[in-house]
Each structure stands twice: as C-alpha cells, then as structure tokens.
Amino acid sequence: MVRRIKDLFAIKGYSLFVICLLFVGIGLSITTPYLSLYCTKYLGMSTGAFGIFMAVISLSGVLVNSIIAERSDRGLDRKWIILFAMISSAIGYASYLIFHNYFILLVFVGVFNGLGAASMPQIFASAQESANASQSKDRTLALSTLRSLVSLGFLIGPLIGTLILSAKGYDGLFLGTSSIYVMIAFLVFFFLEKRKQSENNVKKKNKTVVSRAKRKQLRLPFIAFILLFAVSSINWINTPLFIVNELHGTNRDVGFVVSLCAGLEIPIMLLLGVLSKKISNHMLMIYGCFIGLAYYIILSVSTHTWELIIAQLLQATYIAIVMGNGISYFNDLLPNSPGFSASIYANCSTIGSLVGNLGGGMFAQLAGFRNVYFLCLFFVVCSLFILWRSKNNVEMEISTSHSQSV
C-alpha cells in the first residue's frame, strides 16, 4: 500500500494537487465552525436569515459549477479557472471584514464564494487528466488519496481556527482564511502547467460533450448521491444534539465522537482506494448503503453514548465511501469529461448538504432528535434502491465509456 501511494507522485503535478487540496480543506474548516456564531452574534442575523444566507451561497456555487463544468472540458485552461476561483474565494472571505450590512454581504459573499466553488472540482479534474496522461493504473487511489487530504484539512483547520480566534478575533479568522486562498493561488500560478492542446486532445474534443442520453442516465445516480450527502449532513447536525439531549452525554462525549469519526475516515479512504482494483465503485456505493443502514439502525435504538462511539467505525466507513469514492464513481461514467464529472459530484455534495441542513433541522424540531434517524434510514433505503436498480445500466455504461476512451 505504501509503495502504491509513493508511485502516485510519479503523476505529473501530483505533489501540487496534494498541497492545494490539503490547504483548501484547512481554509474551509478554519472559518466554517464559527461562521454561524459570527453572523448571528456579531452581525445580528436571525437563524432563519443565516439559513437563507448559506443557502444562497451554496446555490450560487452549484450554478457556477454547472456553467463551467463542460466548458472546462472543451478547452478552457483549468489553471486559470482554479486561479480565478481561489482569488474569488479570498475576496469572498475578506468581504466579512469590510461589509456588515446583511444584503451587501449576501451579494458579495454569494457572488465571490460562488465563483470560488469551482476550485475544488477543477483541481480534481486536473488531477484526473494528469493521471490519464501519466497512464497511471491507480487513478481511483489517486483521487481517493486527494479526497482524504481534504478530510485531513478539516481535522487540522478547526484547531488552527480556535488559536487564531483566541489571538486575533474574527478579523484574524477571516484574514487568515483569505490568506490561505491567496497562497494557493500563487502556488497554482507558478507551478501548475497550462493545458497543452495536443492533436489527441483535439480529436477527442467532441467526446467531451455529454450527450442528452448520458445526462438522462446520470439522473438517478445524481439523486442517490444527493440523498446520501443529505444523510451525512443530518447526522453531522443531529448527533451532537442527540448525545446531549437524549443520551444525556457531555460536550466531551460529543467532541470524542466527532473526532473519532473524522480520524477514522482518512485511513479508511486510503484503504478503499487500494481495494479499488478488486471492487467496482458502483458496488462499493451499494455496500456503503448497507453500512449506512446498519449505522442508523444502531443510532435509532441506542440508549448509551458508548454505543455511538463503537458505531463510528461504521459511520467513518460510510463517509469514506460516499466522499472518497464518489468522485471516482462519476469519473468512471465520464472518463473523457473530468470537469463535468467532478462538478456533478460537487453539486451533489452542495445540494445534499443544503437538503440535510434545512430538512434535518425542521424534522428534528417536529419529530425529535431520535426520530431523525428514521428519516436517515428512509433516505439511505431510497439511495440503495436507486443504485441497485441502475446497477446493470451503470456497469454497461462504464464498460462502453472506457472502451471509447482507449
């Protein structure tokens, strides 16, 4: 396994992608845990207004990704897309330092953070193109390793954010986040090579156009992934409240459960990447649904905190499959359209998180924290049904796509 991971660095630019995605994860997680506190406590937003604020930012990112997706596959240089997106993110976070009016801040952050949303999928698309050009045999491992670095960034970022917040306050927090994105922009500008339009690329240009029939085939997996990401968001919000209010646990219990899950995700993602040659990504997603079902059944009947602690191995495996191998799942379907496939994955994540945050919160308020897990079970069952029903079509499509790309 160690040898295979070392071999990934033979892929051109892979070291740069590793650094960029690690710092993207850190940049996102420095501010995210404290954003709701800042907006409600210091800017005076209501929780409803903050929900609308975050929804607008999320949907603007989905819109930008949808516009850029195919255009990036048709010849737009990803280097300049990533560079522009990083600078936009830096401006978006710097806007919190300048504007304190709700509507002005909504416009600036919505526009610039929306434009910045293209950065991560385009980095993944660049990595896939480099892996294809290098004729790497471990493309799934390459992408899952990169995705694990984003998770590693989410482990490191909150600690850095806490230190900055205690030393420099919210101004230091937003300035630090902006500085990280500026630093990534400099790395991309100086070290990421411009895309070369070879004769082979020109011949394949028409293949990057995703047909209407293929778009139709992507609808069911798209819905399934939205539901799976929604489940993860619901769990992220509800489980701390469930531990404290239903199981009468402590804040230390919450921290341990969350940290344990996050710590387990990374090695499991790497292990799944290594196993990618033996198990197809589609079957892995089906297994992930069964693991999710087991996890939420345990939570729905649990009466002690230690039961949740033990169950985090299941939750970490579920997240590692959905987040670590999800991007490879869409890349298998669209091997000649890395920008489009990465953008679909990113949009699933964004829309799913939005559905989970809004729907999960409302359901918990109406039905109680424990009953939220029955909603999660319903979503996972729906996803399992969709993926199982589309199993034969997806495997046939993957086989056809790979034969055409050779």
Wavefront OBJ file of the C-alpha trace (Angstrom):
o trace
v 0.000 0.000 0.000
v 2.816 2.418 0.918
v 4.577 1.603 -2.370
v 1.418 2.306 -4.374
v 0.913 5.647 -2.652
v 4.549 6.594 -3.343
v 4.033 5.707 -7.007
v 1.215 8.262 -7.200
v 3.806 11.032 -7.038
v 5.038 9.942 -10.448
v 1.847 11.564 -11.759
v 2.760 14.977 -13.099
v 1.796 17.751 -10.684
v 0.516 15.345 -8.029
v 2.579 16.968 -5.249
v 0.977 20.313 -6.093
v -2.518 18.819 -6.010
v -1.741 17.282 -2.595
v -0.671 20.649 -1.152
v -3.541 22.584 -2.725
v -6.315 20.241 -1.542
v -4.861 19.986 1.962
v -4.899 23.773 2.258
v -8.364 24.012 0.665
v -9.628 21.740 3.446
v -7.833 23.821 6.071
v -9.138 27.069 4.589
v -12.737 25.866 4.570
v -12.634 24.428 8.091
v -10.901 27.352 9.805
v -13.956 29.562 9.448
v -16.910 27.183 8.976
v -17.378 26.151 12.645
v -17.553 29.788 13.748
v -19.458 31.348 10.861
v -22.906 30.836 12.374
v -21.753 32.402 15.658
v -20.250 35.412 13.885
v -23.293 36.048 11.702
v -25.883 35.644 14.469
v -23.990 37.111 17.423
v -21.955 39.921 15.852
v -23.954 40.787 12.736
v -27.348 40.216 14.380
v -28.763 37.789 11.816
v -31.640 35.585 12.896
v -31.158 31.848 12.454
v -33.636 31.954 9.568
v -31.764 34.784 7.870
v -28.486 32.912 8.332
v -30.070 29.809 6.769
v -31.103 31.839 3.722
v -27.614 33.388 3.613
v -25.931 29.975 3.485
v -28.492 28.602 1.014
v -27.799 31.446 -1.434
v -24.041 30.842 -1.205
v -24.500 27.104 -1.786
v -26.831 27.535 -4.749
v -24.571 30.147 -6.341
v -21.764 27.571 -6.195
v -23.980 24.968 -7.865
v -24.833 27.464 -10.622
v -21.190 28.340 -11.275
v -20.099 24.691 -11.329
v -22.905 23.844 -13.757
v -21.866 26.648 -16.119
v -18.140 25.905 -16.008
v -18.321 22.085 -15.997
v -18.476 21.223 -19.714
v -16.708 24.397 -20.845
v -13.650 23.353 -18.865
v -13.631 20.015 -20.703
v -13.892 21.704 -24.099
v -10.648 23.631 -23.846
v -10.773 26.289 -21.118
v -7.437 26.191 -19.300
v -8.077 24.765 -15.832
v -5.082 26.646 -14.455
v -6.809 29.986 -14.970
v -10.170 28.666 -13.743
v -8.566 27.461 -10.489
v -6.573 30.682 -10.139
v -9.671 32.845 -10.635
v -11.684 30.683 -8.233
v -9.033 30.933 -5.496
v -8.836 34.725 -5.786
v -12.640 34.887 -5.720
v -12.745 32.828 -2.512
v -10.153 35.125 -0.952
v -12.289 38.175 -1.817
v -15.412 36.411 -0.538
v -13.929 35.771 2.910
v -12.350 39.230 3.017
v -15.852 40.653 2.464
v -16.716 39.688 6.050
v -14.057 42.160 7.191
v -15.476 45.045 5.173
v -19.244 44.689 4.947
v -21.605 44.314 7.891
v -24.885 45.024 6.130
v -26.832 41.802 5.531
v -27.837 42.410 1.904
v -24.482 43.835 0.784
v -22.643 40.961 2.439
v -25.065 38.475 0.867
v -24.334 39.857 -2.611
v -20.543 39.935 -2.241
v -20.139 36.591 -0.481
v -22.767 34.949 -2.698
v -21.010 36.094 -5.876
v -17.365 35.561 -4.926
v -17.720 32.389 -2.850
v -19.994 31.051 -5.590
v -17.247 31.675 -8.145
v -14.763 30.118 -5.752
v -16.767 26.894 -5.592
v -15.247 25.844 -8.923
v -11.773 25.460 -7.392
v -12.051 22.013 -5.826
v -13.786 20.174 -8.708
v -11.352 21.718 -11.191
v -8.350 20.607 -9.110
v -9.760 17.082 -9.084
v -10.364 17.314 -12.854
v -6.753 18.429 -13.384
v -5.554 15.535 -11.240
v -7.584 13.068 -13.286
v -6.209 14.491 -16.540
v -2.667 14.189 -15.182
v -3.318 10.608 -14.074
v -4.688 9.779 -17.549
v -1.699 11.437 -19.261
v 0.717 9.564 -16.988
v -1.170 6.314 -17.736
v -1.464 5.661 -14.017
v -3.001 2.312 -13.074
v -4.177 3.692 -9.731
v -6.475 6.531 -10.769
v -9.108 5.712 -8.156
v -6.444 5.542 -5.438
v -5.023 8.852 -6.674
v -8.381 10.614 -6.363
v -9.380 8.991 -3.060
v -5.991 9.953 -1.587
v -6.532 13.553 -2.657
v -10.026 13.489 -1.165
v -8.595 12.168 2.118
v -6.326 15.214 2.252
v -9.385 17.489 2.240
v -10.620 15.496 5.252
v -7.198 15.869 6.882
v -7.529 19.619 6.345
v -10.871 19.503 8.158
v -9.111 17.857 11.107
v -6.368 20.489 11.255
v -8.398 23.588 10.359
v -10.709 23.881 13.418
v -7.695 23.747 15.771
v -5.940 26.497 13.805
v -9.184 28.477 13.748
v -9.507 28.229 17.529
v -5.953 29.528 18.005
v -6.464 32.423 15.570
v -9.829 33.323 17.099
v -8.408 33.462 20.621
v -5.425 35.556 19.493
v -6.829 37.877 16.800
v -10.626 37.513 16.922
v -12.901 37.193 13.916
v -10.894 39.689 11.851
v -7.867 37.420 12.155
v -10.023 34.402 11.294
v -11.310 35.828 8.010
v -7.962 37.395 7.122
v -6.221 34.068 7.746
v -8.707 32.212 5.540
v -8.300 34.747 2.726
v -4.519 34.484 3.015
v -4.670 30.709 2.579
v -6.590 31.065 -0.688
v -4.160 33.724 -1.931
v -1.270 31.380 -1.126
v -2.917 28.549 -3.078
v -3.445 30.956 -5.996
v 0.300 31.745 -6.009
v 1.169 28.032 -5.977
v -1.183 27.393 -8.903
v 0.159 30.394 -10.848
v 3.809 29.391 -10.516
v 3.698 25.600 -10.508
v 0.595 24.334 -12.364
v 1.361 23.941 -16.056
v -1.003 25.293 -18.662
v -3.074 22.721 -20.522
v -1.463 21.629 -23.758
v -3.800 21.186 -26.698
v -2.264 18.131 -28.321
v -3.563 16.589 -31.524
v -5.013 13.757 -29.479
v -6.936 16.223 -27.333
v -8.315 17.960 -30.405
v -9.536 14.640 -31.823
v -11.232 13.826 -28.528
v -12.794 17.252 -28.125
v -16.172 16.144 -29.416
v -16.175 13.221 -26.966
v -16.181 15.631 -24.031
v -19.661 16.824 -24.970
v -22.020 14.907 -22.711
v -24.953 13.653 -24.767
v -28.585 14.069 -23.750
v -28.928 10.284 -23.346
v -25.950 10.137 -20.986
v -27.293 13.073 -18.983
v -30.539 11.152 -18.571
v -28.625 8.111 -17.299
v -26.901 10.310 -14.721
v -30.163 11.499 -13.166
v -30.722 8.503 -10.906
v -27.150 8.379 -9.506
v -27.322 12.166 -9.064
v -30.470 11.836 -6.924
v -28.967 8.933 -4.964
v -25.837 10.903 -4.114
v -27.851 13.954 -3.066
v -29.731 11.770 -0.582
v -26.512 10.185 0.709
v -24.889 13.573 1.251
v -28.083 14.836 2.894
v -27.885 11.947 5.347
v -24.297 12.875 6.267
v -25.319 16.500 6.883
v -28.284 15.465 9.022
v -26.037 13.211 11.097
v -23.443 15.987 11.496
v -26.049 18.391 12.898
v -28.283 15.983 14.829
v -25.854 13.611 16.548
v -24.287 16.194 18.938
v -27.798 17.327 19.935
v -28.922 13.691 20.276
v -25.979 12.859 22.562
v -26.611 15.822 24.869
v -30.420 15.931 24.900
v -31.434 12.264 24.535
v -28.498 10.284 25.911
v -27.555 12.947 28.496
v -23.938 12.895 27.403
v -21.406 15.706 27.810
v -19.706 18.097 25.405
v -16.594 15.951 25.833
v -18.576 12.945 24.550
v -19.636 14.979 21.518
v -16.058 16.025 20.794
v -14.788 12.463 21.127
v -17.446 11.013 18.813
v -16.872 13.659 16.128
v -13.062 13.455 16.354
v -13.062 9.656 16.298
v -15.169 9.560 13.143
v -13.019 12.187 11.415
v -9.816 10.405 12.397
v -11.027 7.050 11.073
v -12.181 8.460 7.718
v -8.700 9.107 6.350
v -7.118 5.624 6.683
v -10.382 4.040 5.508
v -10.410 6.259 2.391
v -6.848 5.184 1.603
v -7.686 1.518 2.169
v -10.722 1.742 -0.113
v -8.561 3.352 -2.784
v -6.180 0.404 -2.574
v -9.106 -2.032 -2.910
v -10.468 -0.176 -5.963
v -8.944 -2.729 -8.352
v -10.955 -5.529 -6.734
v -14.307 -3.824 -6.161
v -16.084 -1.556 -8.646
v -17.036 1.895 -7.403
v -20.705 1.169 -8.088
v -20.710 -1.966 -5.919
v -18.761 -0.065 -3.287
v -21.555 2.544 -3.160
v -24.115 -0.237 -2.668
v -22.041 -1.691 0.173
v -21.848 1.826 1.599
v -25.642 1.999 1.699
v -25.813 -1.249 3.674
v -23.209 0.085 6.100
v -25.232 3.295 6.442
v -28.366 1.278 7.198
v -26.553 -0.625 9.961
v -25.245 2.622 11.450
v -28.598 4.409 11.578
v -30.392 1.346 12.932
v -27.903 1.340 15.830
v -28.442 5.064 16.448
v -32.221 4.750 16.330
v -32.219 2.200 19.188
v -29.143 3.332 21.156
v -29.513 4.283 24.824
v -25.874 4.906 25.821
v -23.077 7.076 24.448
v -20.640 4.139 24.205
v -22.886 2.573 21.563
v -22.408 5.633 19.356
v -18.657 5.552 19.948
v -18.410 1.948 18.734
v -20.702 2.727 15.766
v -18.331 5.450 14.500
v -16.365 2.808 12.622
v -19.484 2.243 10.506
v -20.093 5.969 10.071
v -16.464 6.620 9.082
v -16.639 3.812 6.512
v -19.906 5.188 5.115
v -18.447 8.689 4.771
v -15.201 7.359 3.281
v -17.155 5.502 0.592
v -19.529 8.341 -0.288
v -16.958 11.142 -0.162
v -13.772 9.271 -1.018
v -15.014 7.108 -3.887
v -17.970 9.204 -5.015
v -15.868 11.317 -7.360
v -14.325 8.165 -8.876
v -17.853 6.811 -9.402
v -18.744 9.717 -11.699
v -15.304 9.641 -13.332
v -15.955 6.023 -14.291
v -19.145 7.109 -16.036
v -17.495 10.111 -17.749
v -13.788 9.296 -18.227
v -13.413 11.882 -21.026
v -15.163 14.683 -19.114
v -13.261 15.156 -15.816
v -14.545 18.682 -15.276
v -18.168 17.685 -15.779
v -17.904 14.575 -13.579
v -16.139 16.453 -10.748
v -18.715 19.239 -10.927
v -21.604 16.747 -10.707
v -20.027 15.275 -7.597
v -19.504 18.746 -6.087
v -23.100 19.741 -6.856
v -24.408 16.539 -5.252
v -22.445 17.416 -2.129
v -23.668 21.005 -2.045
v -27.338 20.273 -2.746
v -27.310 17.278 -0.399
v -25.812 19.345 2.415
v -28.427 22.037 1.835
v -31.271 19.490 1.903
v -29.831 17.875 5.017
v -29.260 21.116 6.904
v -32.719 22.518 6.207
v -34.775 19.316 6.167
v -32.986 17.650 9.080
v -33.372 20.696 11.316
v -37.077 21.026 10.574
v -37.712 17.302 11.057
v -35.845 17.280 14.390
v -37.948 20.181 15.613
v -41.181 18.421 14.670
v -40.408 14.777 15.493
v -37.498 14.791 17.957
v -33.795 14.018 17.693
v -34.089 10.213 17.776
v -36.745 10.074 15.060
v -34.455 11.979 12.707
v -32.530 8.742 12.257
v -35.628 7.117 10.769
v -35.564 9.870 8.134
v -31.908 8.987 7.500
v -32.849 5.334 7.127
v -35.531 6.266 4.600
v -33.044 8.315 2.544
v -30.457 5.525 2.576
v -33.062 2.925 1.539
v -34.122 5.177 -1.364
v -30.480 5.572 -2.439
v -29.876 1.835 -2.196
v -32.945 1.139 -4.335
v -31.836 3.682 -6.958
v -28.250 2.387 -7.123
v -29.329 -1.252 -7.190
v -31.871 -0.592 -9.934
v -29.285 1.250 -12.056
v -26.532 -1.347 -11.399
v -26.624 -3.086 -14.785
v -27.018 0.140 -16.765
v -24.144 1.824 -14.937
v -21.767 -1.129 -15.356
v -22.620 -1.317 -19.068
v -22.078 2.445 -19.403
v -18.724 2.253 -17.612
v -17.583 -0.553 -19.913
v -18.662 1.420 -23.001
v -17.072 4.660 -21.785
v -13.720 3.023 -21.059
v -13.652 1.218 -24.401
v -14.331 4.527 -26.177
v -11.637 6.352 -24.217
v -8.931 3.862 -25.148
l 1 2 3 4 5 6 7 8 9 10 11 12 13 14 15 16 17 18 19 20 21 22 23 24 25 26 27 28 29 30 31 32 33 34 35 36 37 38 39 40 41 42 43 44 45 46 47 48 49 50 51 52 53 54 55 56 57 58 59 60 61 62 63 64 65 66 67 68 69 70 71 72 73 74 75 76 77 78 79 80 81 82 83 84 85 86 87 88 89 90 91 92 93 94 95 96 97 98 99 100 101 102 103 104 105 106 107 108 109 110 111 112 113 114 115 116 117 118 119 120 121 122 123 124 125 126 127 128 129 130 131 132 133 134 135 136 137 138 139 140 141 142 143 144 145 146 147 148 149 150 151 152 153 154 155 156 157 158 159 160 161 162 163 164 165 166 167 168 169 170 171 172 173 174 175 176 177 178 179 180 181 182 183 184 185 186 187 188 189 190 191 192 193 194 195 196 197 198 199 200 201 202 203 204 205 206 207 208 209 210 211 212 213 214 215 216 217 218 219 220 221 222 223 224 225 226 227 228 229 230 231 232 233 234 235 236 237 238 239 240 241 242 243 244 245 246 247 248 249 250 251 252 253 254 255 256 257 258 259 260 261 262 263 264 265 266 267 268 269 270 271 272 273 274 275 276 277 278 279 280 281 282 283 284 285 286 287 288 289 290 291 292 293 294 295 296 297 298 299 300 301 302 303 304 305 306 307 308 309 310 311 312 313 314 315 316 317 318 319 320 321 322 323 324 325 326 327 328 329 330 331 332 333 334 335 336 337 338 339 340 341 342 343 344 345 346 347 348 349 350 351 352 353 354 355 356 357 358 359 360 361 362 363 364 365 366 367 368 369 370 371 372 373 374 375 376 377 378 379 380 381 382 383 384 385 386 387 388 389 390 391 392 393 394 395 396 397 398 399 400 401 402 403 404 405 406
